[in-house]
Each structure stands twice: as C-alpha cells, then as structure tokens.
Amino acid sequence: MLTAVTGLGSIESTVAKNLPVVSIHQLGLCLSRASASVLNLNCSLILLPMCRILLAFLRGSQKVPSRRTRRLLDKSRTFHITCGVTICIFSGVHVAAHLVNAFNFSVNYSEDFVELNAARYRNEDPRKLLFTTVPGLTGVCMVVVLFLMITASTYAIRVSNYDIFWYTHNLFFVFYMLLMLHVSGGLLKYQTNLDTHPPGCINLNRTSSQNISLPEYFSEHFHEPFPEEFSKPEEFTQNTFVKICMEEPRFQANFPQTWLWISGPLCLYCAERLYRYIRSNKPVTIISVISHPSDVMEIRMVKENFKARPGQYIILHCPSVSALENHPFTLTMCPTETKATFGVHLKIVGDWTERFRDLLLPPSSQDSEILPFIQSRNYPKLYIDGPFGSPFEESLNYEISLCVAGGIGVTPFASILNTLLDDWKPYKLRRLYFIWVCRDIQSFRWFADLLCMLHNKFWQENRPDYVNIQLYLSQTDGIQKIIGEKYHALNSRLFIGRPRWKLLFDEIAKYNRGKTVGVFCCGPNSLSKTLHKLSNQNNSYGTRFEYNKESFS
C-alpha cells in the first residue's frame, strides 16, 4: 500500500521497495503509530481503577466469590500507577517519533505527493508544524499537562503539599479533551485506490495497465549510475515485470479511533462521578467532635440511609476548608441495625486537617466532647462520599487474622473491633491477633475503652483466646502504663520496644498448623515491607500467610 510511509520519496523509489532498507521517516511514522496504540489502550485502562463504586460492588457482592480474585482488586492503585508510568514512557517515544516526522516532512517534501506532506514547501521550519497545526499544538499542550501531572504525583510533593497534587491531577479532564482534538488533525493517511494504483506500480502517463520489462524501464527512465549491487540492467531477469499505474494515487486521512478506546471507560467514570455527586449532595449531621491526645480528632455523625461494612472508608469534603479538595478516611465506627451513628478519626497532619480542626474545635478544647446534638452551634457543612471498599473487609472472612497497626493506622481495625463487640458469631473469624505499635503512650487511649470492652466481653463469654491483644510502645524513657484503673487489662499486654516479627510469625504458625492466616497491615512502608516479606516465607508447620495492605485508590 502506498501510504504516508512510502509517499515521501519519489515514484522511482517504489521499485526498490523490496530492498532491506528502512528509511528514517518510515521508522518515525511506524513508531508514532505503534506508540499511539499503546497510549490509547493505557488511557482507557487507567480510568478503571478510579471507578471506586464499581470496585466496592465487586468486592462486596457474590460476583467475585473467590478471595484470591477479590485480592486482585486491592492492586487497583498499583495498576493505576503502572498505566500512568506506561503513558509517560510511550508519550516520550511518541513525541520523539513525531519530531523526526516533522523534520522529514520538511526535508523530504515532494510535489508528487502533496496530499501526504504535512509541510507546505520544502525545508519549511519544523517548529511551524508543531505550533500551527492542530495535531502539533494539541500535542505540545498535552505534553505540558502530562509533565505537570507527573511531577506533582511524586512522593515528595504529595507529602509536602497535597493541594498541588490534587489540583494538577484533575487536569486529566483537559488531557482527554486535548487527546480527542489531537487525533482529529488527519496527519496520517492511507491510499483509497489500491485497485487502480496497486503498490509498486509505475505511472508512465499511459491510459491502460500494461506490462513492461524491468530492464527496459531502467534504460529509459534511470540516468544515474546503478548501485554497486546492480551494475547493469541486464543483470535483472528478463521475466521480471512491473505494473503500470492507471491513475494517480488518492489518499484519505485515517478515521480517528482514539474515541473507540476511551469513550467506554470515560463514560463509565463520568457516570459514576455524577452518581457520587448526587449521592453525596446532602450534608451529614455532626453529632459530636472529640479531641484525642497526640493531635487526633474524632467526628461522629449520622446520615439518612447510610450503610457501610467494617473496614470501608469514606471521603470527606468540607467546602469551608477547600472548594475542590477532599480526603479519604477509614470508618472507625459503622452504622448498624440498632444505631445510625458512624465516625472517623483524623490525624492532624497537613494544611487541610489543620483548617478543618480549627473550624470544628475551639482552641481551648482538650479531651472534651463538643458540638453535642442538643446544642445550637454553627458548624461548617460536611459532605461524605462513599463508602468504598478496602482489603480490611476480608479480615472477617478468614478463620484466623493477624491485624498490625502503626500509630494512626489503627483506624481500619477500629470498625472491625466495634463490629466484633456488637456480635462476632455471624462471621467466619474465630481468632484475631491484634498488634498495635505506637511511639506515644497517650496514643493508646484513642481506642483503649474499646479494647477493654472487647477483652471483657470475650472473657465473660469464656472465649479468652478469641482476641489476642499486644500493644508495643516503641519509644519510652522508662516503664509507663496507660493511666486509669480500668485499663488494667491493657497494661498487662503493654510491651516496651518493637515486636520481634520473626518470632511472632513462628508462634502464630505453630499454634495454627496447616491453616491460612490473613495478614493485614496499616502503617509505615518499612513495617509493611517487613510483614510482606515474612508472609511470603515458608514455615515448617504448613501454615500459610496471605498478606493484605491498606491502599486508598
């Protein structure tokens, strides 16, 4: 087929199309087409992990009965990042290929194939092709948008200033609009009259298709010396013929296919966003706000028809703090059939949580409950989106679970412990190892009452082995205890230093021979990597550890 790949040369170049030579403009056009296909695929797939409602539905329904398959849903964030990295890499390939194309369109301009040339004349400045054409200008804009999204997605920026990450990441709407315009330029074209102008034919200005011997054609139309490989026309076989073209080649722009790739996922994502907006349009009613030690704040609230499962999380949005910014927080208390109250715990870290705290808590409030339901107090409107699924929902589906928390990472397990306090019998779980590591002794008071009530409940029901609680104080100047006589049960389970993870795993494996233990972790990356490594190691007791980690999508 005589396409843009072969059309930039002269007509005589088609005779040598079978020679093992690939020109630089052919390579550039092929790379641009190949990289465009990869980009279209990843631009469609990258949206799927962001459909939180779909993931929550698949996780909580019987559509995915296999626990192994449901665990793949926990990799949605990793999949999203992988697609993003792939887009970055192949965008670089695509840009480099089109820079080569712009140069070759200018240098190899041919009046024989004006339709195929993006340049308007020979040696036209390639920069004009980048900034005066629709594909070029939209491509430059997309590179700028993608660069902003990439740099703002780095760990350093997300930690130091989450606002920058949030606002630049929402530029993906602009990126997709530019992408739709980018493919409408019709830069690459294909031949439409292959029947009357077959590949390799030669136009000799004749009215009908004839056969002509190749040596005769060379002697009549080639006046330059032959290449070293073909010193004489007679060296070609006399039986070799070439086709004579009946008409000039005609070309048409390729039909844009990008919308076929991204329209489905994009419509699905937009429909979900619309549904989430409608669902979260009504503000919640704040019942109480509690200030806890170590800069932690608890919010208890109610909302009509709100339902959630233990381990799920919600997204908080407070317009008084930020018009667009919102953040995910794990539910520490889920609504039940007897009570509609649900709550979250917030660690005051960063600008958003600081401004949010200042709106809810008076400066002098310390360890006191404010905003009671019966008081008339003006507080900012608070909206929630969710709930959404997380791997901690699976902790109740194992017969044996090991839950490890680091500091404020205890929040995903709080709702699970509250659920067990209400009624543990409907669930498959029959033994829970709960490990909580904190630097400050006062941090244990966040859920000290809950742990004590859970401990007393199972002792009264003659199930003292149901929950194994171990608290570790990693930094201390001496022996410390959780203040309060009612916390005596916890003081006896308080250890100084860090857990000896290898011995802990061996002990659990020994007492649960041949069984599967679900390992759940929410804490620093160093802790997560240690537990992940130990979970993958074999043991002599035949016990299998399956690792799960909190990962907000």
TAMO-V855837 format. One record per helix or strand of 3 or more residues. SS is the DSSP state (a for helix, b for strand). FROM is the first residue (numbers start at 0). LEN is the number of residues. If there is no record, write none. Layout:
ss:from:len
SS:FROM:LEN
SS:FROM:LEN
This chain:
ss:from:len
a:10:6
a:23:25
a:51:9
a:66:41
a:110:6
a:125:6
a:133:19
a:154:6
a:161:8
a:171:14
b:188:3
b:210:3
a:213:8
a:232:3
b:240:4
b:250:3
a:257:22
b:284:8
b:295:7
b:312:5
b:326:7
b:341:6
a:350:10
b:382:6
a:390:6
b:399:7
a:406:16
b:430:8
a:440:6
a:447:13
b:466:7
a:484:7
b:493:3
a:500:11
b:515:7
a:524:11
b:543:6
